[in-house]
Amino acid sequence: MEPKSWRTTRYSQPNGNCVEVGRLGGGAAVRDTKDRAGGQLTTTAAQWSRFLLAVKNGHFDGEAP
C-alpha cells in the first residue's frame, strides 16, 4: 500500500533537511525529503501514537543527532 498525503512540518528548513510523513491505512510512513525514492519507514497506528507521545513528552530533548 502506498502512503497518502505526504506532509512536512511547518518548521521544515528551506534546505530540505527534514522528513515527510504519509498516511497508511493502519499507521504512518516516514521518508527523507532529500531522497524520496530511497524508501520509507512504516509503523502501525499504535507505534506512531507512542512515538508522537514520546516526542510531546520531551523524551528526545537534548539527544545528540
Secondary structure as UniProt FT lines:
FT   STRAND          4..7
FT   TURN            10..11
FT   TURN            14..15
FT   STRAND          19..24
FT   TURN            25..26
FT   STRAND          27..32
FT   TURN            33..34
FT   HELIX           36..38
FT   STRAND          41..44
FT   HELIX           45..56
FT   TURN            57..62
//
